[in-house]
């Protein structure tokens, strides 16, 4: 899937990954290729996209058409 991690003023990271782990209010979720569309609130934690790691404070994750967009505060 295509991933874009965005802050208010810039793109933090863009690339492709087969698996992404997201910290949410209900616990960590794992997103794989062609997951059903969703919108979820992110909480403080680590976003893992294959071998990439990013610590975040807060954010939103939106997935549609195998494109995952994360709006985050670092």
C-alpha positions as CSV (number, residue, x, y, z in Angstrom):
1,X,0.0,0.0,0.0
2,X,1.1,3.6,-0.5
3,X,1.7,5.5,2.7
4,X,1.9,9.3,3.3
5,X,2.7,10.6,6.8
6,X,2.0,14.3,7.0
7,X,2.5,17.0,9.6
8,X,0.6,20.4,9.2
9,X,3.5,22.0,7.3
10,X,5.3,19.1,5.6
11,X,5.4,15.5,4.5
12,X,7.3,13.5,7.1
13,X,7.6,10.2,5.0
14,X,6.1,8.8,1.9
15,X,6.6,5.3,0.6
16,X,5.2,1.8,0.3
17,X,4.7,-1.0,2.9
18,X,3.0,-4.3,3.1
19,X,2.2,-3.9,6.8
20,X,1.6,-0.9,9.0
21,X,1.0,-0.9,12.8
22,X,-0.8,2.0,14.3
23,X,-1.3,3.1,17.9
24,X,-5.1,3.8,18.4
25,X,-7.4,4.6,21.3
26,X,-8.5,0.9,21.3
27,X,-5.0,-0.5,21.1
28,X,-2.6,-1.2,18.3
29,X,-4.0,-2.2,14.9
30,X,-2.3,-3.9,12.0
31,X,-3.1,-2.8,8.5
32,X,-2.2,-5.0,5.5
33,X,-2.5,-4.4,1.7
34,X,-6.1,-4.0,0.5
35,X,-7.6,-3.5,4.0
36,X,-11.1,-2.2,4.1
37,X,-11.4,1.6,4.2
38,X,-11.3,3.2,7.6
39,X,-10.8,6.4,9.6
40,X,-9.3,6.1,13.0
41,X,-7.9,8.4,15.8
42,X,-4.3,7.8,16.6
43,X,-2.8,8.2,20.1
44,X,0.7,8.6,21.5
45,X,2.9,5.7,20.3
46,X,5.0,4.3,17.5
47,X,3.9,4.0,13.9
48,X,5.6,1.0,12.3
49,X,5.7,0.7,8.5
50,X,7.8,-2.4,7.6
51,X,11.2,-1.3,8.9
52,X,10.4,2.4,9.3
53,X,9.5,3.7,12.8
54,X,8.0,7.1,13.8
55,X,7.0,8.3,17.3
56,X,3.9,10.4,17.3
57,X,1.8,12.3,19.9
58,X,-1.6,12.3,18.2
59,X,-3.2,12.1,14.8
60,X,-5.7,10.6,12.3
61,X,-5.3,7.7,9.9
62,X,-7.4,7.4,6.7
63,X,-7.3,4.4,4.4
64,X,-9.0,4.2,1.0
65,X,-8.1,2.4,-2.2
66,X,-4.9,1.0,-0.7
67,X,-3.7,4.5,0.1
68,X,-3.0,5.2,3.8
69,X,-2.7,8.8,4.9
70,X,-1.6,9.7,8.4
71,X,-2.1,13.2,9.7
72,X,0.1,13.4,12.8
73,X,1.7,15.6,15.4
74,X,5.3,14.6,16.3
